[in-house]
């Protein structure tokens, strides 16, 4: 069973000029990030535009990434439809995913009883590790530390959370409660900005937007933390701060796809209802990439 730790790029999904999935480009992105030293790859998350992939495309992207990858693949298979989430998760497990990432059901805003039943149903359907994805800004609902710990105790293969709540107190509480109860439950940062603070509390790494275009630097930063070289980790983090900021000039993944394009990596446009990065923000992004020697 894969150990959830390190840097996992939340991989962009490249599209062709006719708006279909660019499979050869996808393979190139997998190769690029692996060459940068990442610990695993996460296709079909928010950054991979999972919301606008058809079920057929979603499954195909996961299969292509698994075929191309030499590191563990954590497939994004969450949904606000429990039946759909079970179907996608079972498919990912069947084709060789090492783990699956499950977003909090969005729009429905389930009560705690419903949340638990949702994740338990998925956990019962597969025997690979599962990772919660807690991002209240996207889903309208936070999974509290208490609920996460109760879920981890009730669902044996629930092994980690991608914490994108931005709440460091909640992060610390999750880590503290998991340790007190002897649970094998890791916290992965869900925001590049907060990787170091979360790791300083005992977090195990990051599921990263920036690692799409700076996999080597992100990997070096996280490994420096693992090696207790705080000075090196801080230096890399502060150097990358303008990049972290630029990744959210507009809604993710609009900036990171444009950054990949500027670097000569496969990207293509974002799909509607997202629209391309504004020209003024393209220039800001270009300046950041130039400042870091990335273009």
C-alpha positions in Angstrom: 0.0 0.0 0.0 1.5 3.3 -1.1 2.7 5.7 1.6 1.2 9.2 1.1 4.1 11.6 1.4 6.1 14.0 -0.8 5.2 16.2 -3.8 2.2 15.2 -6.0 1.4 17.6 -8.8 -2.3 18.1 -9.4 -1.8 17.5 -13.1 -3.3 19.8 -15.7 -5.2 18.1 -18.5 -3.8 19.3 -21.9 -6.2 19.8 -24.7 -5.8 20.0 -28.5 -6.9 22.9 -30.7 -10.1 21.0 -31.2 -10.7 20.8 -27.4 -10.1 17.0 -27.1 -7.7 15.5 -24.5 -4.1 15.7 -25.8 -2.9 12.2 -24.9 0.7 12.6 -26.1 0.9 15.9 -24.3 -0.4 14.2 -21.2 2.4 11.7 -21.4 4.9 14.4 -21.8 3.7 16.2 -18.7 3.9 13.0 -16.7 7.5 12.6 -17.9 8.4 16.2 -17.1 7.1 16.1 -13.6 8.7 12.7 -12.9 12.1 14.0 -14.1 11.6 16.8 -11.5 11.6 14.2 -8.7 7.9 14.1 -7.7 6.7 11.3 -5.5 3.4 10.7 -7.3 0.9 12.3 -9.7 -2.7 13.3 -9.3 -4.7 13.4 -12.5 -8.4 14.5 -12.7 -8.4 16.9 -9.8 -9.6 20.5 -9.8 -6.4 21.5 -11.6 -7.1 18.8 -14.2 -10.5 20.3 -15.0 -12.3 17.2 -13.9 -15.6 19.1 -13.8 -15.6 19.5 -17.6 -14.3 16.0 -18.5 -16.8 13.5 -19.7 -16.8 10.2 -17.8 -15.1 8.6 -20.8 -12.5 11.3 -20.9 -12.0 11.1 -17.1 -11.4 7.4 -17.2 -9.1 7.7 -20.2 -6.9 10.4 -18.6 -6.4 8.2 -15.6 -5.5 5.2 -17.7 -3.1 7.2 -19.8 -1.4 8.7 -16.8 -1.1 5.3 -15.1 0.4 3.8 -18.3 2.9 6.6 -18.6 3.9 6.9 -15.0 6.7 5.2 -13.0 5.5 6.8 -9.7 2.3 6.2 -7.9 -0.8 7.7 -9.4 -3.5 9.1 -7.1 -6.6 9.4 -9.3 -9.2 12.1 -8.6 -12.5 10.2 -8.5 -14.7 12.3 -6.2 -18.2 13.5 -7.0 -21.3 15.0 -5.4 -23.1 11.8 -6.6 -22.1 8.9 -4.4 -22.9 6.3 -7.1 -20.7 8.2 -9.6 -17.9 8.5 -7.1 -18.0 4.7 -6.4 -18.0 4.0 -10.2 -15.0 6.2 -10.9 -13.1 5.0 -7.8 -13.6 1.3 -8.7 -12.5 2.0 -12.3 -9.3 3.7 -11.1 -8.5 0.9 -8.7 -9.1 -1.7 -11.5 -6.7 0.0 -13.9 -3.9 0.4 -11.4 -4.3 3.6 -9.4 -2.3 3.5 -6.2 -4.8 5.7 -4.4 -7.8 7.9 -5.0 -8.5 11.6 -4.1 -12.1 12.3 -3.1 -13.5 15.8 -3.0 -16.1 16.8 -0.4 -19.5 16.5 -2.1 -20.2 19.9 -3.5 -23.5 21.8 -3.9 -25.5 19.1 -2.0 -24.0 20.3 1.4 -24.6 17.0 3.1 -25.0 16.7 6.9 -22.3 14.8 8.9 -24.3 11.6 8.7 -24.5 11.9 4.9 -20.8 12.7 4.6 -19.8 9.7 6.6 -22.1 7.4 4.6 -20.8 8.8 1.3 -17.1 8.2 2.1 -17.8 4.8 3.8 -19.7 3.6 0.7 -16.6 4.5 -1.4 -14.2 2.9 1.1 -16.2 -0.3 1.1 -16.0 -0.5 -2.7 -12.2 -0.6 -3.0 -9.2 -1.7 -1.1 -6.7 1.0 -2.1 -5.9 4.1 0.0 -8.3 7.0 -0.2 -7.5 10.7 0.4 -10.1 13.2 1.4 -10.0 16.6 -0.4 -11.2 19.3 1.9 -11.5 22.6 0.0 -14.4 24.7 1.4 -13.9 27.5 -1.0 -14.9 25.2 -3.9 -17.5 23.0 -2.1 -19.1 25.4 0.3 -18.5 23.0 3.2 -15.6 22.3 5.6 -14.9 18.8 6.9 -14.1 19.4 10.5 -11.1 17.8 12.3 -13.5 15.8 14.4 -15.4 14.5 11.4 -12.2 13.6 9.6 -10.8 11.7 12.6 -14.1 9.8 13.0 -14.1 8.9 9.3 -10.5 7.7 9.5 -11.4 5.5 12.4 -14.5 4.1 10.6 -13.0 3.7 7.1 -9.8 1.6 7.3 -8.5 2.6 3.9 -9.0 6.4 4.4 -5.3 7.3 4.9 -4.9 11.0 4.3 -6.5 14.4 3.6 -5.5 17.1 1.1 -6.2 20.1 3.4 -7.0 23.2 1.4 -9.1 24.9 4.1 -6.3 27.3 4.9 -7.0 26.8 8.6 -3.7 25.9 10.3 -5.5 25.4 13.6 -7.6 22.7 12.0 -4.5 21.1 10.4 -2.8 21.0 13.8 -5.9 19.5 15.5 -6.2 16.8 12.8 -2.5 15.8 13.3 -2.8 15.9 17.1 -6.0 13.9 17.2 -4.7 11.3 14.7 -1.6 10.8 16.8 -3.6 10.5 20.1 -5.8 7.8 18.6 -3.0 5.9 16.9 -4.5 6.5 13.4 -2.4 6.2 10.2 -3.8 9.4 8.7 -1.6 11.9 7.0 -2.2 15.6 6.2 -1.1 16.8 2.8 -1.0 20.5 2.1 -3.6 21.6 -0.5 -2.0 25.1 -1.0 1.5 25.6 -2.1 1.8 28.6 0.1 1.1 26.5 3.2 3.4 23.6 2.5 6.1 24.6 5.0 3.7 25.6 7.8 1.7 22.4 7.4 4.9 20.2 7.3 6.2 22.0 10.4 3.1 20.7 12.2 3.7 17.2 11.0 2.2 17.3 7.5 3.6 14.9 4.9 4.0 17.0 1.8 1.8 18.8 -0.8 -0.6 18.1 -3.6 0.6 21.0 -5.7 -0.4 23.3 -8.5 3.1 24.8 -8.8 4.7 21.3 -9.2 3.2 21.2 -12.7 5.8 23.7 -13.9 8.4 23.7 -11.0 8.5 20.0 -10.0 12.2 20.0 -9.2 12.1 23.1 -6.9 9.0 21.8 -5.1 10.5 18.4 -4.6 13.7 19.9 -3.2 11.7 22.1 -0.8 9.7 19.2 0.6 12.7 16.9 0.9 14.6 19.6 2.7 11.8 19.6 5.2 11.9 15.9 5.6 15.7 16.2 6.1 15.2 18.9 8.8 17.0 21.5 6.6 14.7 24.3 7.4 17.0 27.0 6.1 17.1 25.4 2.6 13.3 24.8 2.6 12.7 28.4 3.6 15.0 29.7 0.9 13.2 27.7 -1.8 9.8 28.6 -0.5 10.4 32.3 -0.4 12.0 32.2 -3.8 8.9 30.5 -5.2 6.4 32.8 -3.4 5.9 35.0 -6.5 5.1 31.9 -8.5 2.6 30.6 -5.9 0.9 34.0 -6.0 0.9 34.0 -9.8 -0.9 30.6 -9.9 -4.0 32.4 -8.6 -4.0 35.6 -10.6 -7.3 34.1 -11.8 -9.2 30.9 -11.1 -7.0 27.8 -11.0 -6.1 26.2 -13.5 -6.2 29.2 -15.8 -2.8 30.6 -14.8 -0.9 27.3 -14.5 -2.0 26.2 -18.0 -0.9 29.5 -19.5 2.5 29.1 -17.6 2.9 25.7 -19.0 2.2 27.0 -22.5 4.8 29.8 -22.0 7.3 27.2 -21.0 6.7 25.1 -24.1 4.8 22.4 -22.2 1.6 20.9 -23.5 -1.4 22.8 -22.2 -4.0 24.1 -24.6 -6.9 26.3 -23.5 -9.0 25.8 -20.4 -12.5 24.6 -21.1 -15.6 26.7 -20.7 -17.0 28.0 -18.4 -13.4 29.0 -17.7 -11.8 31.5 -20.1 -8.2 32.3 -21.0 -6.0 34.4 -18.8 -6.4 38.2 -19.4 -3.6 39.9 -21.3 -2.6 42.0 -18.4 -2.3 38.9 -16.2 -0.4 37.1 -18.9 2.3 39.8 -18.7 2.4 39.5 -14.9 2.8 35.8 -15.2 5.5 36.1 -17.8 7.4 38.5 -15.6 7.3 36.0 -12.7 8.5 33.1 -14.9 11.3 35.3 -16.3 12.4 36.3 -12.8 12.7 32.7 -11.9 14.5 31.7 -15.1 11.7 29.5 -16.2 11.2 31.1 -19.6 
